Amino acid sequence: MIDQYVAINNALIKKHKVWCQLILTLILGTGFSAWAANLPNGEALVQQLGISQQDHVNLNKGDIVYFDVSEGDEKELAAGAAMYLHGSPAKAVAFIKSKGLVSIDGEVTAEAVIPAQATLDAFKGFKFKPGSEEEADFLAAKPSSQFNLSTQEFQSLKTISSGQPDAASQAYQKILLQRWQAYRKAGLKGIAPYDRGNGSEANPAEELKIAAKSSKVLSQYFPELSKAWLNYPAVLPVGAEETFFLRNRQVENRPTAMLLHRIMLTTEAGELLLARQFYAGHSYNSTQLVIACLPYQDGSLVFFANRTFTDQVAGFGSRLKHSIGGEQARGEMTKLLKNMRKAFK
């Protein structure tokens, strides 16, 4: 039993560095739009999120503090963090828009906005290195956790000629286009499950549905947006602005295609950002992030609530896996947010 726990621990130390890094992958390179809403002030949100009095003091001193985010599924890892920045929300937005993701995350190898009328050309930012092991593994992939693909997508790989130049990249680009089109047309209902083999599946659509329903800040202060987010492609509230992104990021030393949907708003009280990663190539299933940036003292309080779903924390030893994963994620999150603060100065 001890040996099993040690093995789980060692695996998770590697895995959970990936999940906490997703927070910054989702945050940066994004702007905000104009829309009035009734967000609480920073002090009120600190209390509402259950941040202790001592952590509140530490927050004012510049520490990064954490708050509990309830988990609604055994595959879910949820984490909340708050940080004080010496700069207005508007200044924080300007930094994010001008510096972008690559300023602090060197693991992103390609990034592009997906236009509304996207064709296959919009997905050429993701490519396998010709002759690489990853390319060969993709062409030979079968249902498992090595790649996040549906049963139909795995079947399509059998028709590809491995002798054709860039065959793997072109096949994956087509899959990404089709997944983006399906999501644009049907929202969460359009997200195909991942075939894990032996009749087992991972269901990112159901995971993101759980995440959308679990966001208390979103449902309490933005009920119209909350409903539209859950039922996308329902009409968004006036002033809500959406953007889609394709990113290629190194995760566990592997190229990882990511499809992201983001909605940005500026309220009378501060800034709000919603982000949903509705496709990831491997290592985890899906992610949702809610960010609030509110005026506070001579700067801003920034609140993050991140929900990541992965098969890695389910099953045998789930409680231990969640405990180890949460601790490891907080440590890595602290490093990343400190990098963000340093770059912000």
Phi and psi in degrees as GROMACS dihedral restraints (atoms count N, CA, C in turn):
[ dihedral_restraints ]
;  ai    aj    ak    al  type     phi  dphi    fc
    3     4     5     6     1   -61.1    20    10
    4     5     6     7     1   -41.3    20    10
    6     7     8     9     1   -62.3    20    10
    7     8     9    10     1   -36.8    20    10
    9    10    11    12     1   -65.4    20    10
   10    11    12    13     1   -41.3    20    10
   12    13    14    15     1   -65.9    20    10
   13    14    15    16     1   -39.2    20    10
   15    16    17    18     1   -63.2    20    10
   16    17    18    19     1   -41.5    20    10
   18    19    20    21     1   -63.9    20    10
   19    20    21    22     1   -42.6    20    10
   21    22    23    24     1   -61.1    20    10
   22    23    24    25     1   -44.2    20    10
   24    25    26    27     1   -60.5    20    10
   25    26    27    28     1   -47.9    20    10
   27    28    29    30     1   -62.2    20    10
   28    29    30    31     1   -39.9    20    10
   30    31    32    33     1   -67.4    20    10
   31    32    33    34     1   -40.2    20    10
   33    34    35    36     1   -72.5    20    10
   34    35    36    37     1   -30.9    20    10
   36    37    38    39     1   -57.0    20    10
   37    38    39    40     1   -37.9    20    10
   39    40    41    42     1   -75.7    20    10
   40    41    42    43     1   -43.9    20    10
   42    43    44    45     1   -65.6    20    10
   43    44    45    46     1   -43.8    20    10
   45    46    47    48     1   -77.3    20    10
   46    47    48    49     1   -14.8    20    10
   48    49    50    51     1   -62.5    20    10
   49    50    51    52     1   -33.4    20    10
   51    52    53    54     1   -66.4    20    10
   52    53    54    55     1   -46.7    20    10
   54    55    56    57     1   -66.2    20    10
   55    56    57    58     1   -42.1    20    10
   57    58    59    60     1   -69.2    20    10
   58    59    60    61     1   -29.7    20    10
   60    61    62    63     1   -68.8    20    10
   61    62    63    64     1   -21.0    20    10
   63    64    65    66     1   -63.2    20    10
   64    65    66    67     1   -26.5    20    10
   66    67    68    69     1   -57.4    20    10
   67    68    69    70     1   -49.7    20    10
   69    70    71    72     1   -73.3    20    10
   70    71    72    73     1   -30.5    20    10
   72    73    74    75     1   -59.0    20    10
   73    74    75    76     1   -36.2    20    10
   75    76    77    78     1   -83.3    20    10
   76    77    78    79     1   -30.5    20    10
   78    79    80    81     1   -72.6    20    10
   79    80    81    82     1   -49.3    20    10
   81    82    83    84     1   -86.0    20    10
   82    83    84    85     1   165.3    20    10
   84    85    86    87     1    75.2    20    10
   85    86    87    88     1    28.0    20    10
   87    88    89    90     1  -132.6    20    10
   88    89    90    91     1   146.1    20    10
   90    91    92    93     1  -112.2    20    10
   91    92    93    94     1  -174.1    20    10
   93    94    95    96     1  -131.2    20    10
   94    95    96    97     1   157.6    20    10
   96    97    98    99     1  -114.8    20    10
   97    98    99   100     1   179.7    20    10
   99   100   101   102     1  -101.7    20    10
  100   101   102   103     1   130.6    20    10
  102   103   104   105     1  -168.1    20    10
  103   104   105   106     1   133.8    20    10
  105   106   107   108     1   -87.6    20    10
  106   107   108   109     1   135.8    20    10
  108   109   110   111     1  -152.3    20    10
  109   110   111   112     1   168.6    20    10
  111   112   113   114     1  -107.5    20    10
  112   113   114   115     1    61.6    20    10
  114   115   116   117     1   -69.7    20    10
  115   116   117   118     1   148.7    20    10
  117   118   119   120     1   -72.7    20    10
  118   119   120   121     1   168.2    20    10
  120   121   122   123     1   -76.5    20    10
  121   122   123   124     1   173.8    20    10
  123   124   125   126     1   -59.6    20    10
  124   125   126   127     1   -42.7    20    10
  126   127   128   129     1   -61.3    20    10
  127   128   129   130     1   -44.1    20    10
  129   130   131   132     1   -65.7    20    10
  130   131   132   133     1   -40.2    20    10
  132   133   134   135     1   -69.7    20    10
  133   134   135   136     1   -34.0    20    10
  135   136   137   138     1   -56.9    20    10
  136   137   138   139     1   -46.7    20    10
  138   139   140   141     1   -67.7    20    10
  139   140   141   142     1   -42.0    20    10
  141   142   143   144     1   -63.6    20    10
  142   143   144   145     1   -35.4    20    10
  144   145   146   147     1   -81.7    20    10
  145   146   147   148     1    -1.7    20    10
  147   148   149   150     1    79.0    20    10
  148   149   150   151     1    23.1    20    10
  150   151   152   153     1   -73.0    20    10
  151   152   153   154     1   125.8    20    10
  153   154   155   156     1   -66.1    20    10
  154   155   156   157     1   162.3    20    10
  156   157   158   159     1   -60.5    20    10
  157   158   159   160     1   -41.2    20    10
  159   160   161   162     1   -66.3    20    10
  160   161   162   163     1   -40.3    20    10
  162   163   164   165     1   -65.8    20    10
  163   164   165   166     1   -32.5    20    10
  165   166   167   168     1   -63.5    20    10
  166   167   168   169     1   -42.5    20    10
  168   169   170   171     1   -61.8    20    10
  169   170   171   172     1   -44.5    20    10
  171   172   173   174     1   -63.6    20    10
  172   173   174   175     1   -36.0    20    10
  174   175   176   177     1   -61.9    20    10
  175   176   177   178     1   -43.2    20    10
  177   178   179   180     1   -65.5    20    10
  178   179   180   181     1   -25.9    20    10
  180   181   182   183     1   -83.3    20    10
  181   182   183   184     1    -7.3    20    10
  183   184   185   186     1   109.3    20    10
  184   185   186   187     1     1.1    20    10
  186   187   188   189     1   -74.9    20    10
  187   188   189   190     1   152.8    20    10
  189   190   191   192     1   -88.8    20    10
  190   191   192   193     1   126.0    20    10
  192   193   194   195     1  -118.1    20    10
  193   194   195   196     1   161.6    20    10
  195   196   197   198     1  -123.4    20    10
  196   197   198   199     1   150.8    20    10
  198   199   200   201     1  -134.6    20    10
  199   200   201   202     1   156.7    20    10
  201   202   203   204     1   -74.5    20    10
  202   203   204   205     1   138.0    20    10
  204   205   206   207     1  -123.8    20    10
  205   206   207   208     1   118.5    20    10
  207   208   209   210     1   -63.8    20    10
  208   209   210   211     1   141.8    20    10
  210   211   212   213     1  -102.2    20    10
  211   212   213   214     1   130.6    20    10
  213   214   215   216     1  -103.8    20    10
  214   215   216   217     1     6.2    20    10
  216   217   218   219     1  -156.0    20    10
  217   218   219   220     1   149.6    20    10
  219   220   221   222     1   -68.2    20    10
  220   221   222   223     1   -17.6    20    10
  222   223   224   225     1   -90.6    20    10
  223   224   225   226     1     0.5    20    10
  225   226   227   228     1   -95.3    20    10
  226   227   228   229     1   135.6    20    10
  228   229   230   231     1  -115.8    20    10
  229   230   231   232     1   114.1    20    10
  231   232   233   234     1  -115.9    20    10
  232   233   234   235     1   139.8    20    10
  234   235   236   237     1  -147.0    20    10
  235   236   237   238     1   144.9    20    10
  237   238   239   240     1  -125.8    20    10
  238   239   240   241     1   141.0    20    10
  240   241   242   243     1  -141.0    20    10
  241   242   243   244     1   149.3    20    10
  243   244   245   246     1  -131.7    20    10
  244   245   246   247     1   145.1    20    10
  246   247   248   249     1  -145.5    20    10
  247   248   249   250     1   141.0    20    10
  249   250   251   252     1   -99.2    20    10
  250   251   252   253     1   124.4    20    10
  252   253   254   255     1  -112.8    20    10
  253   254   255   256     1   137.3    20    10
  255   256   257   258     1   -84.2    20    10
  256   257   258   259     1    80.2    20    10
  258   259   260   261     1   172.8    20    10
  259   260   261   262     1   149.3    20    10
  261   262   263   264     1   -68.0    20    10
  262   263   264   265     1   160.0    20    10
  264   265   266   267     1   -54.5    20    10
  265   266   267   268     1   -37.2    20    10
  267   268   269   270     1   -63.1    20    10
  268   269   270   271     1   -38.8    20    10
  270   271   272   273     1   -68.1    20    10
  271   272   273   274     1   -38.7    20    10
  273   274   275   276     1   -62.1    20    10
  274   275   276   277     1   -42.3    20    10
  276   277   278   279     1   -63.1    20    10
  277   278   279   280     1   -43.4    20    10
  279   280   281   282     1   -61.5    20    10
  280   281   282   283     1   -39.9    20    10
  282   283   284   285     1   -62.9    20    10
  283   284   285   286     1   -46.6    20    10
  285   286   287   288     1   -61.3    20    10
  286   287   288   289     1   -42.4    20    10
  288   289   290   291     1   -68.7    20    10
  289   290   291   292     1   -35.7    20    10
  291   292   293   294     1   -86.3    20    10
  292   293   294   295     1   -36.7    20    10
  294   295   296   297     1   -88.5    20    10
  295   296   297   298     1   -42.3    20    10
  297   298   299   300     1    71.6    20    10
  298   299   300   301     1  -174.5    20    10
  300   301   302   303     1   -68.1    20    10
  301   302   303   304     1   -44.5    20    10
  303   304   305   306     1   -65.8    20    10
  304   305   306   307     1   -14.5    20    10
  306   307   308   309     1   -66.9    20    10
  307   308   309   310     1   -25.4    20    10
  309   310   311   312     1  -129.5    20    10
  310   311   312   313     1    -4.2    20    10
  312   313   314   315     1  -127.9    20    10
  313   314   315   316     1    97.3    20    10
  315   316   317   318     1   -76.5    20    10
  316   317   318   319     1    -1.4    20    10
  318   319   320   321     1   -82.5    20    10
  319   320   321   322     1   -12.9    20    10
  321   322   323   324     1   -80.7    20    10
  322   323   324   325     1   119.7    20    10
  324   325   326   327     1  -100.1    20    10
  325   326   327   328     1   -19.6    20    10
  327   328   329   330     1  -157.9    20    10
  328   329   330   331     1   147.3    20    10
  330   331   332   333     1  -155.2    20    10
  331   332   333   334     1   137.1    20    10
  333   334   335   336     1  -156.3    20    10
  334   335   336   337     1   146.0    20    10
  336   337   338   339     1   -76.2    20    10
  337   338   339   340     1   136.1    20    10
  339   340   341   342     1   -90.5    20    10
  340   341   342   343     1   115.4    20    10
  342   343   344   345     1   -70.2    20    10
  343   344   345   346     1   162.0    20    10
  345   346   347   348     1   -60.3    20    10
  346   347   348   349     1   -36.7    20    10
  348   349   350   351     1  -106.5    20    10
  349   350   351   352     1    50.4    20    10
  351   352   353   354     1   -66.3    20    10
  352   353   354   355     1   144.0    20    10
  354   355   356   357     1  -116.7    20    10
  355   356   357   358     1  -173.6    20    10
  357   358   359   360     1   -58.8    20    10
  358   359   360   361     1   -29.3    20    10
  360   361   362   363     1   -59.8    20    10
  361   362   363   364     1   -29.0    20    10
  363   364   365   366     1   -68.5    20    10
  364   365   366   367     1   -12.4    20    10
  366   367   368   369     1  -111.3    20    10
  367   368   369   370     1    11.6    20    10
  369   370   371   372     1   -76.6    20    10
  370   371   372   373     1    -2.5    20    10
  372   373   374   375     1   -70.4    20    10
  373   374   375   376     1   -15.0    20    10
  375   376   377   378     1  -103.1    20    10
  376   377   378   379     1   122.7    20    10
  378   379   380   381     1  -144.3    20    10
  379   380   381   382     1   143.5    20    10
  381   382   383   384     1   -82.1    20    10
  382   383   384   385     1   148.8    20    10
  384   385   386   387     1   -70.7    20    10
  385   386   387   388     1   123.9    20    10
  387   388   389   390     1   -54.7    20    10
  388   389   390   391     1   131.6    20    10
  390   391   392   393     1    79.2    20    10
  391   392   393   394     1     4.3    20    10
  393   394   395   396     1   -78.4    20    10
  394   395   396   397     1   161.3    20    10
  396   397   398   399     1   -63.5    20    10
  397   398   399   400     1   -37.0    20    10
  399   400   401   402     1   -62.8    20    10
  400   401   402   403     1   -40.8    20    10
  402   403   404   405     1   -62.8    20    10
  403   404   405   406     1   -46.0    20    10
  405   406   407   408     1   -64.9    20    10
  406   407   408   409     1   -41.4    20    10
  408   409   410   411     1   -63.2    20    10
  409   410   411   412     1   -38.0    20    10
  411   412   413   414     1   -65.6    20    10
  412   413   414   415     1   -45.5    20    10
  414   415   416   417     1   -63.8    20    10
  415   416   417   418     1   -28.6    20    10
  417   418   419   420     1   -99.7    20    10
  418   419   420   421     1     7.9    20    10
  420   421   422   423     1   -64.4    20    10
  421   422   423   424     1   141.5    20    10
  423   424   425   426     1  -126.4    20    10
  424   425   426   427     1   161.2    20    10
  426   427   428   429     1   -50.5    20    10
  427   428   429   430     1   121.4    20    10
  429   430   431   432     1  -176.4    20    10
  430   431   432   433     1  -167.7    20    10
  432   433   434   435     1   -94.7    20    10
  433   434   435   436     1     3.6    20    10
  435   436   437   438     1   -67.3    20    10
  436   437   438   439     1   -39.0    20    10
  438   439   440   441     1  -132.7    20    10
  439   440   441   442     1   141.8    20    10
  441   442   443   444     1   -87.4    20    10
  442   443   444   445     1    92.5    20    10
  444   445   446   447     1  -137.1    20    10
  445   446   447   448     1   153.4    20    10
  447   448   449   450     1   -81.4    20    10
  448   449   450   451     1   170.4    20    10
  450   451   452   453     1   -57.8    20    10
  451   452   453   454     1   -45.1    20    10
  453   454   455   456     1   -64.4    20    10
  454   455   456   457     1   -38.9    20    10
  456   457   458   459     1   -67.4    20    10
  457   458   459   460     1   -39.8    20    10
  459   460   461   462     1   -62.2    20    10
  460   461   462   463     1   -40.8    20    10
  462   463   464   465     1   -62.7    20    10
  463   464   465   466     1   -37.4    20    10
  465   466   467   468     1   -64.6    20    10
  466   467   468   469     1   -26.5    20    10
  468   469   470   471     1   -66.9    20    10
  469   470   471   472     1   -23.6    20    10
  471   472   473   474     1   -69.7    20    10
  472   473   474   475     1   -18.4    20    10
  474   475   476   477     1   -93.1    20    10
  475   476   477   478     1     0.1    20    10
  477   478   479   480     1   -88.9    20    10
  478   479   480   481     1   135.6    20    10
  480   481   482   483     1   -86.7    20    10
  481   482   483   484     1   118.1    20    10
  483   484   485   486     1   -68.1    20    10
  484   485   486   487     1   -15.8    20    10
  486   487   488   489     1   -81.8    20    10
  487   488   489   490     1   -10.2    20    10
  489   490   491   492     1   -80.2    20    10
  490   491   492   493     1   130.6    20    10
  492   493   494   495     1   -58.5    20    10
  493   494   495   496     1   135.7    20    10
  495   496   497   498     1    59.3    20    10
  496   497   498   499     1    25.1    20    10
  498   499   500   501     1   -61.2    20    10
  499   500   501   502     1   -43.4    20    10
  501   502   503   504     1   -65.6    20    10
  502   503   504   505     1   -45.4    20    10
  504   505   506   507     1   -61.9    20    10
  505   506   507   508     1   -44.9    20    10
  507   508   509   510     1   -64.3    20    10
  508   509   510   511     1   -39.3    20    10
  510   511   512   513     1   -64.3    20    10
  511   512   513   514     1   -41.7    20    10
  513   514   515   516     1   -70.0    20    10
  514   515   516   517     1   -38.4    20    10
  516   517   518   519     1   -60.1    20    10
  517   518   519   520     1   -38.5    20    10
  519   520   521   522     1   -66.1    20    10
  520   521   522   523     1   -41.1    20    10
  522   523   524   525     1   -62.5    20    10
  523   524   525   526     1   -42.9    20    10
  525   526   527   528     1   -63.5    20    10
  526   527   528   529     1   -43.0    20    10
  528   529   530   531     1   -59.6    20    10
  529   530   531   532     1   -47.2    20    10
  531   532   533   534     1   -64.9    20    10
  532   533   534   535     1   -38.2    20    10
  534   535   536   537     1   -67.8    20    10
  535   536   537   538     1   -40.6    20    10
  537   538   539   540     1   -63.9    20    10
  538   539   540   541     1   -44.1    20    10
  540   541   542   543     1   -62.1    20    10
  541   542   543   544     1   -41.6    20    10
  543   544   545   546     1   -65.6    20    10
  544   545   546   547     1   -39.1    20    10
  546   547   548   549     1   -69.3    20    10
  547   548   549   550     1   -42.6    20    10
  549   550   551   552     1   -61.0    20    10
  550   551   552   553     1   -34.7    20    10
  552   553   554   555     1   -81.0    20    10
  553   554   555   556     1   -39.1    20    10
  555   556   557   558     1  -129.9    20    10
  556   557   558   559     1     3.7    20    10
  558   559   560   561     1    63.1    20    10
  559   560   561   562     1  -139.2    20    10
  561   562   563   564     1   -59.1    20    10
  562   563   564   565     1   -32.8    20    10
  564   565   566   567     1   -66.5    20    10
  565   566   567   568     1   -19.2    20    10
  567   568   569   570     1   -90.1    20    10
  568   569   570   571     1    -1.3    20    10
  570   571   572   573     1   -85.7    20    10
  571   572   573   574     1   114.1    20    10
  573   574   575   576     1   -72.8    20    10
  574   575   576   577     1   141.5    20    10
  576   577   578   579     1   -69.7    20    10
  577   578   579   580     1   161.7    20    10
  579   580   581   582     1   -93.1    20    10
  580   581   582   583     1   128.0    20    10
  582   583   584   585     1   -82.6    20    10
  583   584   585   586     1   115.0    20    10
  585   586   587   588     1   -94.9    20    10
  586   587   588   589     1    -2.5    20    10
  588   589   590   591     1    90.2    20    10
  589   590   591   592     1   157.9    20    10
  591   592   593   594     1    56.3    20    10
  592   593   594   595     1    35.1    20    10
  594   595   596   597     1    77.8    20    10
  595   596   597   598     1     7.8    20    10
  597   598   599   600     1  -100.0    20    10
  598   599   600   601     1   143.4    20    10
  600   601   602   603     1  -135.2    20    10
  601   602   603   604     1   155.9    20    10
  603   604   605   606     1  -109.9    20    10
  604   605   606   607     1   138.2    20    10
  606   607   608   609     1  -119.7    20    10
  607   608   609   610     1    84.9    20    10
  609   610   611   612     1   -61.8    20    10
  610   611   612   613     1   -28.8    20    10
  612   613   614   615     1   -62.8    20    10
  613   614   615   616     1   -46.7    20    10
  615   616   617   618     1   -67.3    20    10
  616   617   618   619     1   -36.7    20    10
  618   619   620   621     1   -62.1    20    10
  619   620   621   622     1   -46.7    20    10
  621   622   623   624     1   -70.1    20    10
  622   623   624   625     1   -26.4    20    10
  624   625   626   627     1   -66.1    20    10
  625   626   627   628     1   -43.9    20    10
  627   628   629   630     1   -60.6    20    10
  628   629   630   631     1   -44.6    20    10
  630   631   632   633     1   -62.1    20    10
  631   632   633   634     1   -44.0    20    10
  633   634   635   636     1   -63.1    20    10
  634   635   636   637     1   -39.3    20    10
  636   637   638   639     1   -74.6    20    10
  637   638   639   640     1   -21.3    20    10
  639   640   641   642     1   -88.2    20    10
  640   641   642   643     1    -8.8    20    10
  642   643   644   645     1   -80.3    20    10
  643   644   645   646     1   101.6    20    10
  645   646   647   648     1   -69.6    20    10
  646   647   648   649     1   -40.7    20    10
  648   649   650   651     1   -61.0    20    10
  649   650   651   652     1   -43.1    20    10
  651   652   653   654     1   -65.3    20    10
  652   653   654   655     1   -48.7    20    10
  654   655   656   657     1   -69.7    20    10
  655   656   657   658     1   -33.4    20    10
  657   658   659   660     1   -77.4    20    10
  658   659   660   661     1   -42.9    20    10
  660   661   662   663     1  -101.6    20    10
  661   662   663   664     1   -18.0    20    10
  663   664   665   666     1  -134.9    20    10
  664   665   666   667     1    62.5    20    10
  666   667   668   669     1   -60.7    20    10
  667   668   669   670     1   -37.6    20    10
  669   670   671   672     1   -66.2    20    10
  670   671   672   673     1   -44.1    20    10
  672   673   674   675     1   -66.5    20    10
  673   674   675   676     1   -39.1    20    10
  675   676   677   678     1   -58.7    20    10
  676   677   678   679     1   -43.5    20    10
  678   679   680   681     1   -66.8    20    10
  679   680   681   682     1   -42.8    20    10
  681   682   683   684     1   -65.8    20    10
  682   683   684   685     1   -38.1    20    10
  684   685   686   687     1   -62.6    20    10
  685   686   687   688     1   -41.5    20    10
  687   688   689   690     1   -71.3    20    10
  688   689   690   691     1   -35.9    20    10
  690   691   692   693     1  -107.0    20    10
  691   692   693   694     1    18.4    20    10
  693   694   695   696     1   -49.5    20    10
  694   695   696   697     1   136.0    20    10
  696   697   698   699     1   -93.3    20    10
  697   698   699   700     1    46.1    20    10
  699   700   701   702     1   -60.3    20    10
  700   701   702   703     1   156.1    20    10
  702   703   704   705     1   -63.8    20    10
  703   704   705   706     1   131.1    20    10
  705   706   707   708     1   -78.5    20    10
  706   707   708   709     1   153.1    20    10
  708   709   710   711     1   -58.6    20    10
  709   710   711   712     1   154.3    20    10
  711   712   713   714     1   -57.0    20    10
  712   713   714   715     1   130.5    20    10
  714   715   716   717     1    94.2    20    10
  715   716   717   718     1   -13.7    20    10
  717   718   719   720     1   -76.9    20    10
  718   719   720   721     1   131.5    20    10
  720   721   722   723     1  -119.8    20    10
  721   722   723   724     1   127.2    20    10
  723   724   725   726     1  -110.1    20    10
  724   725   726   727     1   151.0    20    10
  726   727   728   729     1  -142.8    20    10
  727   728   729   730     1   143.8    20    10
  729   730   731   732     1  -113.4    20    10
  730   731   732   733     1   142.3    20    10
  732   733   734   735     1  -129.2    20    10
  733   734   735   736     1   146.2    20    10
  735   736   737   738     1  -111.6    20    10
  736   737   738   739     1   128.6    20    10
  738   739   740   741     1  -130.7    20    10
  739   740   741   742     1   148.0    20    10
  741   742   743   744     1  -117.9    20    10
  742   743   744   745     1   116.8    20    10
  744   745   746   747     1  -131.9    20    10
  745   746   747   748     1   142.2    20    10
  747   748   749   750     1   -74.7    20    10
  748   749   750   751     1   118.5    20    10
  750   751   752   753     1  -126.2    20    10
  751   752   753   754     1   120.7    20    10
  753   754   755   756     1    54.2    20    10
  754   755   756   757     1    40.2    20    10
  756   757   758   759     1    62.4    20    10
  757   758   759   760     1    27.1    20    10
  759   760   761   762     1  -127.8    20    10
  760   761   762   763     1   142.9    20    10
  762   763   764   765     1   -64.5    20    10
  763   764   765   766     1   137.6    20    10
  765   766   767   768     1  -133.5    20    10
  766   767   768   769     1   114.2    20    10
  768   769   770   771     1   -76.8    20    10
  769   770   771   772     1   135.8    20    10
  771   772   773   774     1  -133.0    20    10
  772   773   774   775     1   132.8    20    10
  774   775   776   777     1  -112.5    20    10
  775   776   777   778     1   123.4    20    10
  777   778   779   780     1  -126.0    20    10
  778   779   780   781     1   140.7    20    10
  780   781   782   783     1  -118.7    20    10
  781   782   783   784     1   127.4    20    10
  783   784   785   786     1  -131.3    20    10
  784   785   786   787     1   143.7    20    10
  786   787   788   789     1  -125.8    20    10
  787   788   789   790     1   132.3    20    10
  789   790   791   792     1  -124.7    20    10
  790   791   792   793     1   139.7    20    10
  792   793   794   795     1  -141.7    20    10
  793   794   795   796     1   146.6    20    10
  795   796   797   798     1  -110.9    20    10
  796   797   798   799     1   126.6    20    10
  798   799   800   801     1  -108.7    20    10
  799   800   801   802     1   171.8    20    10
  801   802   803   804     1   -64.4    20    10
  802   803   804   805     1   -24.8    20    10
  804   805   806   807     1   -98.0    20    10
  805   806   807   808     1   -15.9    20    10
  807   808   809   810     1   163.4    20    10
  808   809   810   811     1  -155.4    20    10
  810   811   812   813     1  -114.5    20    10
  811   812   813   814     1   147.9    20    10
  813   814   815   816     1  -134.5    20    10
  814   815   816   817     1   139.1    20    10
  816   817   818   819     1  -134.5    20    10
  817   818   819   820     1   134.8    20    10
  819   820   821   822     1  -116.2    20    10
  820   821   822   823     1   136.0    20    10
  822   823   824   825     1  -139.5    20    10
  823   824   825   826     1   135.8    20    10
  825   826   827   828     1  -132.9    20    10
  826   827   828   829     1   120.7    20    10
  828   829   830   831     1   -95.9    20    10
  829   830   831   832     1   100.2    20    10
  831   832   833   834     1   -91.9    20    10
  832   833   834   835     1    -1.7    20    10
  834   835   836   837     1  -151.8    20    10
  835   836   837   838     1   135.7    20    10
  837   838   839   840     1  -136.6    20    10
  838   839   840   841     1   139.4    20    10
  840   841   842   843     1   -66.0    20    10
  841   842   843   844     1   -31.0    20    10
  843   844   845   846     1  -171.8    20    10
  844   845   846   847     1   174.5    20    10
  846   847   848   849     1    78.3    20    10
  847   848   849   850     1   -28.5    20    10
  849   850   851   852     1  -155.0    20    10
  850   851   852   853     1   171.2    20    10
  852   853   854   855     1   -99.7    20    10
  853   854   855   856     1   -46.6    20    10
  855   856   857   858     1  -165.1    20    10
  856   857   858   859     1   163.6    20    10
  858   859   860   861     1  -149.1    20    10
  859   860   861   862     1   142.3    20    10
  861   862   863   864     1  -127.7    20    10
  862   863   864   865     1   139.8    20    10
  864   865   866   867     1  -131.6    20    10
  865   866   867   868     1   133.6    20    10
  867   868   869   870     1  -119.2    20    10
  868   869   870   871     1   128.4    20    10
  870   871   872   873     1  -125.7    20    10
  871   872   873   874     1   132.4    20    10
  873   874   875   876     1  -120.7    20    10
  874   875   876   877     1   133.0    20    10
  876   877   878   879     1  -124.5    20    10
  877   878   879   880     1   110.1    20    10
  879   880   881   882     1  -119.2    20    10
  880   881   882   883     1   145.6    20    10
  882   883   884   885     1   -60.3    20    10
  883   884   885   886     1   140.7    20    10
  885   886   887   888     1  -158.6    20    10
  886   887   888   889     1   123.0    20    10
  888   889   890   891     1    50.4    20    10
  889   890   891   892     1  -122.6    20    10
  891   892   893   894     1  -101.0    20    10
  892   893   894   895     1    19.9    20    10
  894   895   896   897     1  -152.0    20    10
  895   896   897   898     1  -133.4    20    10
  897   898   899   900     1  -140.9    20    10
  898   899   900   901     1   146.5    20    10
  900   901   902   903     1  -100.8    20    10
  901   902   903   904     1   129.8    20    10
  903   904   905   906     1  -115.0    20    10
  904   905   906   907     1   124.0    20    10
  906   907   908   909     1  -113.3    20    10
  907   908   909   910     1   133.7    20    10
  909   910   911   912     1  -121.3    20    10
  910   911   912   913     1   133.2    20    10
  912   913   914   915     1  -127.7    20    10
  913   914   915   916     1   109.8    20    10
  915   916   917   918     1  -113.5    20    10
  916   917   918   919     1   133.7    20    10
  918   919   920   921     1  -127.4    20    10
  919   920   921   922     1   116.7    20    10
  921   922   923   924     1  -120.1    20    10
  922   923   924   925     1   137.2    20    10
  924   925   926   927     1  -113.3    20    10
  925   926   927   928     1   131.8    20    10
  927   928   929   930     1  -151.4    20    10
  928   929   930   931     1   143.0    20    10
  930   931   932   933     1   -65.5    20    10
  931   932   933   934     1   -19.0    20    10
  933   934   935   936     1   -66.4    20    10
  934   935   936   937     1   -20.4    20    10
  936   937   938   939     1  -107.7    20    10
  937   938   939   940     1    10.5    20    10
  939   940   941   942     1   -99.1    20    10
  940   941   942   943     1   168.7    20    10
  942   943   944   945     1    81.2    20    10
  943   944   945   946     1  -148.1    20    10
  945   946   947   948     1   -58.9    20    10
  946   947   948   949     1   132.1    20    10
  948   949   950   951     1    71.3    20    10
  949   950   951   952     1    25.4    20    10
  951   952   953   954     1   -57.9    20    10
  952   953   954   955     1   -42.9    20    10
  954   955   956   957     1   -62.1    20    10
  955   956   957   958     1   -42.9    20    10
  957   958   959   960     1   -65.2    20    10
  958   959   960   961     1   -42.5    20    10
  960   961   962   963     1   -60.7    20    10
  961   962   963   964     1   -42.2    20    10
  963   964   965   966     1   -65.2    20    10
  964   965   966   967     1   -40.2    20    10
  966   967   968   969     1   -64.2    20    10
  967   968   969   970     1   -48.5    20    10
  969   970   971   972     1   -64.9    20    10
  970   971   972   973     1   -43.3    20    10
  972   973   974   975     1   -62.5    20    10
  973   974   975   976     1   -41.9    20    10
  975   976   977   978     1   -64.2    20    10
  976   977   978   979     1   -44.0    20    10
  978   979   980   981     1   -64.5    20    10
  979   980   981   982     1   -44.7    20    10
  981   982   983   984     1   -66.0    20    10
  982   983   984   985     1   -39.6    20    10
  984   985   986   987     1   -64.1    20    10
  985   986   987   988     1   -41.0    20    10
  987   988   989   990     1   -63.4    20    10
  988   989   990   991     1   -40.2    20    10
  990   991   992   993     1   -63.6    20    10
  991   992   993   994     1   -45.1    20    10
  993   994   995   996     1   -69.9    20    10
  994   995   996   997     1   -36.8    20    10
  996   997   998   999     1   -60.8    20    10
  997   998   999  1000     1   -39.8    20    10
  999  1000  1001  1002     1   -59.5    20    10
 1000  1001  1002  1003     1   -44.8    20    10
 1002  1003  1004  1005     1   -61.0    20    10
 1003  1004  1005  1006     1   -44.0    20    10
 1005  1006  1007  1008     1   -68.2    20    10
 1006  1007  1008  1009     1   -41.7    20    10
 1008  1009  1010  1011     1   -69.8    20    10
 1009  1010  1011  1012     1   -32.2    20    10
 1011  1012  1013  1014     1   -65.2    20    10
 1012  1013  1014  1015     1   -37.4    20    10
 1014  1015  1016  1017     1   -63.0    20    10
 1015  1016  1017  1018     1   -39.2    20    10
 1017  1018  1019  1020     1   -65.1    20    10
 1018  1019  1020  1021     1   -45.4    20    10
 1020  1021  1022  1023     1   -62.3    20    10
 1021  1022  1023  1024     1   -41.9    20    10
 1023  1024  1025  1026     1   -62.5    20    10
 1024  1025  1026  1027     1   -42.1    20    10
 1026  1027  1028  1029     1   -70.7    20    10
 1027  1028  1029  1030     1   -25.9    20    10
 1029  1030  1031  1032     1   -72.2    20    10
 1030  1031  1032  1033     1   -27.7    20    10
